[in-house]
Amino acid sequence: MTTPEQLQGYIQNGMQCDHVAVTGDGAHFEAVIVSALFRDKSRVQRHQLVYKALGDRMREEIHALSMQTLTPEDWAAKG
């Protein structure tokens, strides 16, 4: 069973991030991901970047992932 900490590590190792926080119960996860890679990208494109970083784990280990994908500017504005 995947832990939130493992999922956080997968994301951090798979893409450049300024901040990643993951919570969840092993099947359903919520993530806040802050990355400059998200600049000028739609929500779908941002999620695709995260899915790419997770690779096959999205099909095999992770059943549900809810994401907030923010640029560093978005994150700073949330303060």
The 8 nearest C-alpha neighbors of each residue, nearest first, counted from 0:
[[1, 25, 2, 60, 26, 61, 24, 5],
 [2, 0, 25, 5, 60, 3, 6, 61],
 [1, 3, 5, 4, 25, 6, 0, 24],
 [4, 2, 6, 22, 21, 5, 23, 7],
 [3, 5, 7, 2, 6, 8, 21, 22],
 [6, 4, 8, 2, 7, 3, 9, 1],
 [5, 7, 9, 3, 8, 4, 10, 2],
 [6, 8, 4, 10, 5, 9, 21, 3],
 [7, 9, 11, 5, 6, 10, 12, 4],
 [10, 8, 6, 12, 7, 11, 13, 5],
 [9, 11, 13, 7, 8, 12, 52, 14],
 [12, 10, 8, 13, 9, 14, 16, 7],
 [13, 11, 9, 10, 14, 8, 15, 52],
 [14, 12, 52, 10, 11, 9, 53, 15],
 [13, 15, 11, 12, 52, 16, 10, 49],
 [14, 16, 34, 11, 17, 13, 36, 12],
 [17, 15, 34, 18, 33, 11, 14, 19],
 [16, 18, 33, 34, 15, 19, 71, 35],
 [19, 17, 33, 16, 32, 20, 34, 31],
 [20, 18, 32, 31, 7, 33, 21, 16],
 [19, 21, 31, 30, 7, 32, 18, 22],
 [22, 20, 30, 3, 29, 7, 31, 19],
 [23, 21, 3, 29, 28, 30, 20, 24],
 [24, 22, 28, 27, 3, 25, 29, 21],
 [23, 25, 26, 27, 28, 22, 2, 3],
 [26, 24, 1, 2, 0, 23, 27, 3],
 [25, 27, 62, 24, 61, 63, 28, 23],
 [28, 26, 63, 23, 24, 64, 25, 62],
 [27, 29, 23, 64, 22, 63, 65, 30],
 [30, 28, 65, 22, 21, 64, 66, 23],
 [31, 29, 21, 66, 20, 32, 67, 65],
 [30, 32, 67, 20, 19, 66, 68, 21],
 [31, 33, 19, 68, 18, 69, 67, 30],
 [34, 32, 69, 18, 17, 70, 16, 71],
 [35, 33, 16, 36, 70, 17, 37, 71],
 [34, 36, 37, 70, 38, 71, 33, 16],
 [35, 37, 34, 38, 15, 70, 45, 16],
 [36, 38, 35, 40, 70, 45, 34, 39],
 [39, 37, 40, 36, 35, 70, 34, 69],
 [38, 40, 37, 41, 36, 70, 35, 45],
 [41, 39, 37, 38, 44, 45, 42, 43],
 [42, 40, 44, 43, 45, 39, 37, 38],
 [41, 43, 45, 44, 46, 40, 68, 37],
 [42, 44, 46, 41, 45, 47, 40, 48],
 [43, 45, 47, 41, 46, 42, 40, 48],
 [46, 44, 42, 48, 47, 43, 37, 40],
 [45, 47, 49, 43, 48, 44, 50, 42],
 [46, 48, 50, 44, 49, 45, 51, 43],
 [49, 47, 51, 45, 46, 50, 52, 44],
 [48, 50, 52, 46, 51, 47, 53, 45],
 [51, 49, 47, 53, 52, 48, 54, 46],
 [50, 52, 54, 48, 49, 53, 47, 13],
 [53, 51, 13, 49, 50, 54, 10, 14],
 [54, 52, 50, 51, 56, 57, 9, 10],
 [55, 53, 51, 56, 52, 50, 57, 58],
 [56, 54, 57, 58, 59, 53, 60, 51],
 [55, 57, 59, 60, 58, 54, 53, 61],
 [58, 56, 61, 55, 59, 60, 53, 54],
 [59, 57, 56, 55, 60, 61, 62, 54],
 [58, 60, 56, 57, 55, 61, 62, 54],
 [61, 59, 56, 57, 58, 1, 62, 0],
 [62, 60, 57, 63, 26, 56, 59, 58],
 [61, 63, 26, 27, 60, 64, 57, 58],
 [64, 62, 27, 61, 28, 26, 65, 57],
 [63, 65, 28, 29, 27, 66, 62, 61],
 [64, 66, 29, 28, 30, 63, 67, 27],
 [67, 65, 30, 29, 31, 68, 64, 32],
 [66, 68, 31, 32, 30, 69, 65, 29],
 [69, 67, 32, 66, 33, 31, 45, 70],
 [70, 68, 33, 73, 74, 32, 67, 71],
 [69, 71, 73, 34, 72, 35, 33, 37],
 [72, 70, 74, 73, 33, 75, 35, 34],
 [73, 71, 75, 70, 74, 76, 69, 35],
 [74, 72, 70, 76, 71, 69, 75, 77],
 [73, 75, 71, 77, 72, 76, 69, 70],
 [76, 74, 78, 72, 77, 73, 71, 70],
 [75, 77, 73, 78, 74, 72, 71, 70],
 [78, 76, 74, 75, 73, 72, 69, 71],
 [77, 75, 76, 74, 73, 72, 71, 69]]
